[in-house]
Amino acid sequence: MSLDNPRYLSELFLNIRGRSIAWDAHVRAGLITDSDVKKIKAIDKVLKEKQVSVVEKDVDGYAALVLGPEGALRKATDGKRMDVVAYMLVLMGDLLEGVPAFTDSLLSLPMPFAHLLSLLSHTDESTPLLSASVLTTLLTAYLKSSVKPSADARNALPKLYHFFAGLTKSSDGHLQDIAIQSYVSLLRSTFARAIFWDMEEETVAPIVRILETAAAGNGGGSDRVTGVTGGTGIVQGGVGLQLLYHVLLVIWELTFEELVAEGINPYVQYYILFECTTDRQWYILRKYDVIPPITEILRSSLKEKITRLALATLANLATESPSTNLPPLLLSNILPYLQQLSSRFTSASDPDLTADLSSLIEALDSFQSSQTTLSSYRLEIISGHLRWSPPHRNEGFWKRHAREIMDDTELVKALSRVLSGSTDKTVLAVAANDVGVLVREAPGGRKKWEEQGVKSRVMELMGDSDAEVRYEALKAVQGFLANAFS
C-alpha cells in the first residue's frame, strides 16, 4: 500500500528544498563543521540518482550528520536556527524515501526517535509537521522489520499518535489528511494497531466523527467545492473524497484485529443477576456505531475505490466478530443493496471485491434465516436504530406479540430509553407508534409505561417540530386516555 504525500506537505518540502542556506555563516557560528557542509553540498540540489549514489557510499556518515548526538539537526535546534532544522528534516525525509540502507543506519543510532519527538511540540509552525512526517516514515520502517518493538518505539508511538490526534480535530482539512495518511502508514503492524486502539478515545473517536459527517451529508451528492472537511476537491457528504478514502483505510486496517472488530461497533446485551432476587439489569455497551455510516457511504459511493474499501471493512467486521456485527448489519438493511451490487461485478473482473460481497451476503442470509419476526424486532429496538420496518405497521404482528413484548422487561425499558434519549425524528415517530399500539393491544401494561416516564414523554412530543412525530405521539396519548382505567 503506497500513498502519495499530502499536497500540503509536498509543497512545504518543495519550498524548503528551494531555499538557500548560508552554510559558511553557520560554520563560523559553530553550528556545523566544514566536513558536514561538504557532505551536504555533495547531495544538495543534484539529481536523485546522484544523491542516492553518494549517500549509499557513506550511509553511517550521513545518518550521524542528520540525527547523531553531535549532528547538525541537534545543534541547529539548540542554536534555534530553524532554517537549518527544516532543511535537515526535509533532507532526512528525502533520504529515508530513496536510500533503504540510510534508514537502517538511522535506526541503529541510540534512541533514534527521541529528538524527533521533542520537535513535535516546537513553537515553529512547520517544524512539528516536518518532524512528524520523518518520524512516521522511520517508525513505519522500524515496525515492519521488528518482531519485538523496543522500549524506545513503545514510547514513541503513543506520542506520535497524540500529535496526529490533535490534527484530526483541526478544522483544516489539509492537516486532517496529513494525520489520517500517517495513521494509514503506521497501522500496518499488529503492535501499532494495538497501541492505536488502546488510545481509542484520542485516535478513533475523531476519525469516526469524520465518517459520520460524510454519511450524514450524503443526500447532497458530489460537488467540487472548498471549505469542507478535507480541503478542496470532490466531496462526499461534505467530506473531501480523498480524506474519506483515507479514513476508510484506517478503519479497514483496524478491523483486522479481532479485539477492534468486537469493540468498535458492539451490539452486546449484558445481564446482571442480583443475589437473592430474580431481577436482571440490562444495558448496552456501544463504542462508535460505525456500521450505519459505513453502509450509508457504501450506498451513495461516488467512486469504486470507496465502494471497495467500505465492502472490505464490513466483510472484516462480519468475519472477525459475527455475533457483534451481523445484527446491526442486518438492521441497516444493506443486504438488498449488496445483492444488487453483486450483479455489477464478476469474480474474473474483480476477485477481491466479489469475494467480500459473497462472504457478506452469505453471512447475512444465514443470520437472517435464523431470526424470527419477533427476534428481528427485538434486535431493532435494542440497537436504537428504529425505522419503518414491516412489523411496526403490521396489525397481525402486534396482535400476536404485544403481550409477549410487554412481558419482556428489558425490551420495554429499551423502547422507553429510545423514546426518551433519541433526537432522530424517524426513531421518535416509530417509537411513539409502537408505544401507542402496545397500550392499545396490551392495556394491562399501561403502568409499566408510566413508571418509565413514557406517558409524559409522548405528551411532550405532541409539541415536537416534526409533523410525523406529533401525529404518532398524539395517537399514543389517545391510547393512554382510552385505557386510563385498565
N, C-alpha and C positions, 0 to 999 in steps of 0.2 A: 504494500500500500504506500503510494508516494503522493505527497501533497506539495503543491507549489507554495512558496512563502506568501503570506497575505500581502496584498498590494501595498498597504501602508508600510509594512516592514521592508519590503523590497525597495521602495522609494527612499526610505530612510538610509538603508545600506548604500544605495547608489549615490546619494548625496554625500555621505561621509567618505566614500571611496574617492570622490572627485575633489575633496579638499586638499589644500597644500599644508603641510606641517613644517614648521621651522625647526628641523631636526638639530641643526648646528646650535641654535639657541638653547635647546633642551640638553644638549651635551654639555654646554658651558654651565648650565644650571645644575648639572649632576643628576638629572632625571634618567639619563640613558647613556650608555657607553658608545664609543666610536665603533667598536666591533658589532654592537647591536644595530647601530644605524646602517652599517654596511649590509647586514643581513636583511634589514627591512628594504633598503633601496634595491637589493638584488631581486626582490619579488614584487615591488611596488609598481603598479600601472604597467604591467607586462602581460603578454598573452597567458591565458590559463595554462596551456601546456608547459610553458617555460616555468611558471610559478610552481607547478606540481613537480617538475623535474628537479628544480633547485631544492625544494623542501625535502623531497624524498632522500636526497643525499645527506641531509643533516636534520632528521626529524627531532632528535633529542635536543639539539641546539635551539631549534625554533620553538619547541614546547617550553623550554626553560625561559626563552626570551619573552613569550607572551604570558605565561602563567606560573613560572618558577618563583621561589621565595624571594629572589632578587631580580625578578623580571620587570619589564617595562610597565606592565599593567599595574602592579602593586605600587611601584614608585610613582607613577603618574597619579594614581588615586591618592596617595599620601601627599603629593605635591599639589593636589587639586587642579591638575591640568586635564580638564575634561575633554579637550580636543584629542589628546593622546589616548585617554581611556576609550573614547568612542572608536578611534582608529584601531586600537588593539582588539577591541571586541569584534569589530567587523572583520578584521584580518583573521581572527580565530575562527569566526563563523565560516569564512571562505575556505580556510584550510581544513576544517572539520568535514566540510562537504566534499572537498576534492582529493584529500590525501588520507586514506584509511590508516596508514602507519602513524600519521601525526596524532590521530585520535587515540591510538593505543599508547603513544608516548605521553600524551596529556594525562591519561588515566593512571599511568604508572607514577605520576608525581604524588608527593604526600598531600593528602586531603585536597584533591583537585577541585572540589565543589565549593570549598569554604569561602574563598574570596569572591567568587561569582555570586554566592548567596548574599554576601554583605552588600553588594551593589544593588540588590533588589529594592532596598529602602533608601537609595540615594535620592537627594532632592532634585538633581538634574532631570529634566523631563525625559530625555531619550535613554539615559544610561540604564534604568531598570528594565526597559523593554529589550535593549540590546543584550543585556546580561541574561535575561530570562530566555531569550532565543538561543544563545550559546549553551546555557545550562540544559535546555530541552534536548538539543542535539547530543550533548555529551552524556546526559543521563540515559537517553534512549539507547545510545550505543553501548553503554555500560550494562544496562539491564538485559540487552539482547545477548550479551556474551557471558553474563554472570549467573551461575547456578544458585549461589547463596549471597545475596546483597550484603555489602559491608555496613558497618555502623555509620560510616560517612554517608552512604547512599540512603540508608534508613532515616538519617537526619535531614538530608537534603530534599527528598521528595515531598514530604508534607509542607515544607516551607515554600517550595516552588508552587505546589497546588494552592496554597494560601494566597500567593501573589496573583495567580491566574483567576482564582475565585473572585478577587476584587475586580478584575477586568470584566468578568462575565456580568457583574452587576452594573456596569457602566451604561450610560445612555448612548455611548459612541459605539456604533455597530462595528467599526474597524477594530476597536480594542476587544470587543466581544469575540470577533472571529479569530484574532491572534490567540486568545486564550483557548478557544474551542479547538483550533487546529493543533495547538500544542498538546492539549489533552489527547487528541487522536494519536499523536506520535508516541506519547508516553504510555498509553494504556494497552500496549501490545503484549505486556507480560502480566502473568497472574499476580505477581508481587505488587506491581503498580496499580492494578485494579483493586486489590485488597485494601491498599492504603487509601485509595480514592473513595472506596465505599465506607471505610471507617470514618472518613471526613464528610459523609454524605450531606449533612446539613449545609456545609460550606460549598461543596463541589457539585452535588447532584441537584439540589433544590433550584439554583438559578437556571440551569440548563433545561429543567422541566418547565420552568415558567416560560422560557422561550418557545418550547414545544407547544405549550398551551396557548400562547399568543398566536402562533401560526394556525393552530386548529380553530381557534375562536373566530378568526377573521377570514376563514376560507370561503365564505359566501361571496367575497368580492372578486374572485378570480385572480388573474395575473395582470400585472402592470409593470412598467419600468418607471420607478419613482425614486425620489430622495426623501430623507427624513424619516426613514423607518428603521426598525431594528435590523442590523445587517448592512447598512450603508446604501449605496446607490446600485440599481440594477433591477432584475426581475424579482418580484416578491411573491410569496405565497402566504396569504393571510396576514399581511403586514410584516412579515419577516423575510429578509433577503434570502433568495433561494440557496445561495452558496452557504450562508450561515446555517440554514435549516438542514442542508445536506450534512454539514459537519457535526451538528448536534445529533442527528440520527446516527452518524458514525460512532459517536461516543456512546450512545445508548446501546447500540448494537454490540460494540466491544464489551461493554459491561455485562451484557446478558449471556456471555459465555460462562460466567461464574454462577453456579447453582445458587449460592447464597444471595446474589443480587437478584436473580430471577425469582427467587422466593420472596424477597423483601421489597422490591421496587413497586410492585402493584398487588400487594397481598389481599386476598379475599378470604379472610380467615375468621371463623367464629370461635370464640373462646367461652367455655362454660366453667364456672366456678361453683362447685358443690360445697355449700357451707355445712360445717359439722352440726349434727343433731337436727338438721332440717332437710327438707326436700326441695328447698328453693335453689334456683340457679340464676346466677347473674350473667348476662350476655353482653358482649361488646365486640367491636371490630377493631382490629389493628390494620391501618391502611397507611402506606407511605406516600406515594406520589400519584397513584392513579394514572399511570402513563398509557394504559391501553386505550381509553376513549380518545385522547388527542392523536395517538398514532393511527388509529383506524380512521379517524376523520381526515387526517392528512393523506392517508392512502386513497381514500375515496376521491379526493379532489386533487390528486397529484398532477403537477404540471410537467414533470419530467420523468422519464423512465428510471433514472438513477434514484429518484426519491421513492418511486414505487418499489424498486428492487430492495432498497435499504429498509423501508417500512415492513415489507414482507419478511425479510430475513430476521428482523428484530422480533416480530410477532412469532415467527417459527421458533426462534431460540427460546422465547418465553414459554411457549407451549411445550417444547421438548424438555427444557431444564426443570420446569416446575408445573406440570399439567394440572395438579389439584388446585394450585393457587390461581392459575391464569386462564384455564379453559372457561370457568364460569363467567368472568367479565368479558371474555372474548365472545362467548355465545350471546350475552346480553347486548353487546354492541351491534348485533345484527349484521356482522360483517360477512357471514357465510354466503348469503346470496351474491354479494359483490365478488367474493373470491371465486365462486362458481362461474360467474360471468367473465371474470378476468382470465380464467383458465382457458377459455376458448380463443384468446388472443395470442397465446404463446404455445410453442411446441418444445418438446424436450430436445429436438435437434437444433432449434434456433437459439434456445436459451435454457440449457440444462439446470443451472443453479436456480433460476427464478421458478421454473416449473417444479423443481424438487421441493422448494419451500412452499409453493402453492399446494402441491399434492399432500404434503405432510400436514399442513394446516387444515385443509378441507377434510382429510381423513380423520384427524383428531377431533374436529368439531362435529362431524357427522356422528362419530361414535359416542361422543359425550351427549349430544342432543338426543340420540335414540335412548339413552339411559334415563332421561328426565321425563317425569310426568308433567302434566299441565300445572298441577299444584306446586311441584318442586321448582318448576321454572318460574312461577310467580314468586315463590319464596326467595329464590336467588335474586330476582329483580328488586324486591323490596329491601333485602339486606344490602345490596350493592349501593342503594341510594340513587341509581340512575333510572328513574321511572320514565317510561314513555308509553304512548297509547298502544301497547302490545295487545293482542287479541283478548286475553282474559278480562281486562278492565271493563269492557263493554259487552261481555258475553253473559247474558242472564242465566244461562244454564250453568256456567261455571260458578256463579255466586250462589245459586240455589243448592248446588251440590256441596260446596266447600265453605260457605260462610261460617257455619258453626265450628267447623274444624279449624278455621283460621282464628276465630275468637278464642278457641281453647289453647292456641299456641301463644303463650305469654310473650315469648321472645319476639315473635313476628308482630304482635300488636305494639310492643314497645318500639320496634324498628320503624314501623309505619308512623308512629307518633313522633319519633325523632326526625324523620324525613320532613314531616309536615311543619315541625317547629324550627328546624335548622336550615332548610334549603332556601336559596334565593332564586333558583331556576323556576321560571313561570310554568313550564310544562310539568315539571316534577310536582309543583304545588297543586296544579289543576288535577293531575292524575291521583295524587294522594287524597285530595278532598273528595274526589269522586268515589274512591274506594271506601273511605270512612262513611260517606253517605249511604252507599249500598249496604255496607256491613251493619249499620244502625238499623236499616230497614229490614234486612234479611235475618239478622240475629239481634233483635231488640233487647234481649236479656243482657247483652254486653255493654249497654249504654254507660253503666257506672265505670267500667274499665276505661272508657274514653275520657270520661270526666276526670278520673283520677290522674290521667296522663296530661291533662290540660288541653285536650284536643277540642272539646266543645268551644272553649273560649278562643282557641286559635282559629277555628273556621269562622267564628263570628267576626273576628278581626279581619280575616281575609275577604269578607264581603265588601270591604272598602279598598281592596287592592287596585292598583293601577291597571292591571291586566283584565280584560273582559272575560276571558275563559276562566281565570281563577275566581273572579267574582261569581260567575254563574255556578261553578261546581261547589263553591263554598256556600252559596245560597241553598242549593239542593241539600247539602249536608245538614245545614241548620234546620231546614224544614223537616228532615228525618228525625233530628233530635226532638223537635217540638211535637211531631206526630207520635212519638213514642215516649213522651215525657213521663208517663206513669207506668212504664213497663218494668 
